[in-house]
Amino acid sequence: MKKEELSKFVYISITISACLTLLYIFFTKSNNLNTFFRGTSLSITCVTLFWTFYFTLGWKIKGLKNIFYKPDLNGTWKGTLISDWKDENGNGVKPKEIFIIIRQNFLRIHFTTLTDTFVGYSYSETFNIKKDTGLKNVVYLYRKDTSQNNDEDLREGATELRLIISASQKHLSGKYWTNTKTQGRIEVSHISDKHVDSFNIAKSL
């Protein structure tokens, strides 16, 4: 949770807790110390239950999700990868079909990248969201699945994607860079809420 989110979390928690405590005292029509402590204990319990629900499901629900705006990217995304890689003869490669599987909760997001020859897993991820400017970016570092049996070197890289949400679709587009000094573009659209584990299964969606 970022600094501004943490400040908002603390402010909301204190405000709700104080209001619930005052309401408890008002309705019990008692203002002694024991009533105050019982009201405070009850309000803290209610606030804890609220945040537990919010961080589990509430952040996806219309209305509630505006407390902390974080787009829900869960599911499978399909699109095209364009690379500037060239062989020793200077020949490039055609655009590749790519799937990105995103697993997300409120506090964590993870990317699995699938092509017909490559499986990559993210290991450092972040949102860059600014409601005042409309900027919605996701940035992640990734490495190749080391269980793949081929002669390629261990590949690592970084990807930065801009999120575009419309009434009909969710779209991610941006650039990637690798430690093999190649780079390219990725364009994907959300096609399913399902999480898959292989390129072939993704193609069947």
C-alpha positions in Angstrom: 0.0 0.0 0.0 1.4 3.4 -1.0 1.9 6.3 1.4 -1.2 8.2 0.2 -3.3 5.0 0.4 -2.0 4.3 3.9 -2.9 7.9 5.0 -6.4 7.5 3.5 -6.8 4.1 5.2 -5.9 5.5 8.6 -8.2 8.6 8.1 -11.2 6.5 7.1 -10.6 4.0 9.9 -10.4 6.7 12.6 -13.5 8.5 11.1 -15.7 5.4 10.9 -14.6 4.2 14.4 -15.3 7.6 16.0 -18.7 7.9 14.3 -19.7 4.4 15.4 -18.5 5.0 18.9 -20.6 8.2 19.2 -23.6 6.5 17.7 -23.3 3.7 20.3 -23.1 6.2 23.2 -26.1 8.1 21.8 -28.3 5.0 21.4 -27.4 3.5 24.8 -28.0 6.9 26.4 -25.0 6.5 28.6 -21.8 8.5 28.7 -19.8 6.7 31.4 -16.3 5.3 30.7 -17.4 1.7 30.4 -19.9 2.6 27.6 -17.1 4.5 25.8 -14.8 1.5 25.9 -17.6 -0.9 24.8 -18.5 1.4 21.9 -14.8 1.8 20.9 -14.4 -2.0 21.0 -17.5 -2.5 18.9 -16.5 0.1 16.4 -13.0 -1.3 15.9 -14.5 -4.7 15.3 -16.8 -3.3 12.7 -14.0 -1.4 11.0 -11.9 -4.5 10.9 -14.7 -6.5 9.3 -15.3 -3.8 6.8 -11.7 -3.7 5.7 -11.4 -7.5 5.6 -14.4 -7.5 3.2 -13.1 -4.6 1.2 -9.6 -6.0 0.6 -11.1 -9.4 -0.3 -14.0 -8.4 -2.6 -15.1 -4.8 -2.0 -12.4 -3.2 -4.1 -14.0 -4.7 -7.2 -17.5 -3.6 -6.4 -18.9 -0.5 -8.1 -19.1 2.4 -5.7 -16.9 0.8 -3.0 -14.0 0.5 -5.4 -13.8 4.3 -5.6 -12.4 4.4 -2.0 -9.1 3.2 -3.4 -9.3 3.2 -7.2 -7.5 0.2 -8.5 -8.6 -1.4 -11.8 -9.4 -5.1 -11.7 -7.1 -6.7 -14.4 -7.7 -10.4 -13.4 -7.9 -12.9 -16.2 -6.5 -13.7 -19.6 -5.4 -11.1 -22.1 -4.7 -11.9 -25.8 -2.8 -9.9 -28.4 0.4 -9.3 -30.4 4.1 -9.0 -29.5 6.3 -7.2 -32.0 10.1 -7.6 -31.4 13.1 -5.8 -33.0 15.2 -9.1 -32.7 17.2 -10.0 -35.7 19.3 -13.1 -36.5 23.0 -13.0 -37.7 21.8 -12.4 -41.2 19.7 -9.4 -40.2 16.4 -11.1 -40.6 13.7 -10.1 -38.2 10.7 -12.1 -36.8 7.0 -11.8 -37.5 4.7 -10.5 -34.9 3.9 -13.2 -32.3 0.6 -14.1 -30.7 0.9 -13.5 -26.9 -1.2 -14.1 -23.8 -0.8 -12.4 -20.5 -2.4 -14.0 -17.5 -2.9 -11.6 -14.6 -3.6 -12.7 -11.1 -4.6 -9.8 -8.8 -5.9 -9.0 -5.4 -6.0 -5.6 -3.8 -2.4 -5.7 -2.5 -0.7 -7.9 -5.1 -0.6 -8.4 -8.9 1.3 -11.0 -10.9 1.9 -11.5 -14.6 2.5 -14.7 -16.5 3.5 -14.2 -20.2 2.9 -17.0 -22.7 3.9 -17.4 -26.3 4.6 -20.5 -28.4 8.3 -20.4 -27.4 8.4 -18.5 -24.1 6.9 -18.5 -20.6 7.8 -15.7 -18.3 6.8 -14.8 -14.7 6.9 -11.4 -13.1 8.8 -10.9 -9.9 8.3 -7.1 -9.2 5.1 -5.3 -10.1 3.6 -1.9 -9.5 0.6 0.3 -10.5 1.1 3.9 -11.5 -2.4 5.4 -11.3 -3.2 9.1 -11.2 -6.9 9.9 -11.3 -6.3 13.6 -11.8 -4.4 13.0 -15.1 -6.1 9.8 -16.1 -2.8 7.9 -16.2 -3.1 4.2 -15.6 0.2 2.2 -16.1 1.4 -1.1 -14.9 5.1 -1.9 -14.8 6.7 -5.2 -14.0 10.0 -7.0 -14.2 10.0 -10.6 -15.4 12.2 -13.6 -16.0 12.0 -16.6 -18.2 10.6 -19.9 -16.7 13.8 -21.7 -15.8 12.1 -25.1 -16.1 11.9 -24.7 -19.9 14.3 -27.2 -21.6 16.1 -25.4 -24.4 19.4 -23.7 -25.0 18.4 -20.1 -24.7 20.1 -18.0 -22.1 18.1 -16.9 -19.0 16.1 -14.0 -20.2 15.0 -11.2 -18.0 13.3 -7.9 -18.8 10.9 -5.1 -18.0 7.5 -4.2 -19.4 5.5 -1.0 -19.1 1.9 -1.1 -20.2 -0.8 1.6 -20.4 -4.3 0.5 -19.4 -7.2 1.8 -21.6 -10.7 1.0 -20.3 -13.8 1.6 -22.5 -17.4 0.5 -22.2 -16.7 -2.5 -24.4 -13.2 -3.7 -23.5 -10.0 -3.4 -21.5 -6.8 -2.9 -23.4 -3.1 -2.9 -22.4 -0.4 -1.6 -24.7 3.2 -0.6 -24.3 6.9 -1.5 -24.6 9.2 -4.2 -23.2 13.0 -4.4 -22.9 15.1 -7.5 -22.3 18.6 -8.2 -21.0 19.5 -9.5 -24.5 19.3 -5.9 -25.8 16.1 -6.4 -27.7 12.9 -4.5 -27.3 9.4 -4.3 -28.7 5.7 -3.6 -28.3 2.9 -5.5 -26.7 -0.8 -5.0 -27.5 -3.3 -7.2 -25.6 -7.0 -7.1 -24.8 -8.9 -8.8 -22.0 -10.7 -11.9 -23.3 -11.6 -13.9 -20.2 -11.8 -13.8 -16.4 -10.2 -17.3 -16.3 -6.6 -17.9 -15.3 -4.9 -20.5 -17.5 -1.5 -22.1 -17.2 -0.4 -22.8 -20.8 -0.3 -21.3 -24.3 -2.4 -24.0 -25.8 -5.2 -23.7 -23.2 -5.2 -19.9 -23.6 -5.6 -20.4 -27.4 -8.8 -22.5 -26.7 -10.5 -19.7 -24.9 
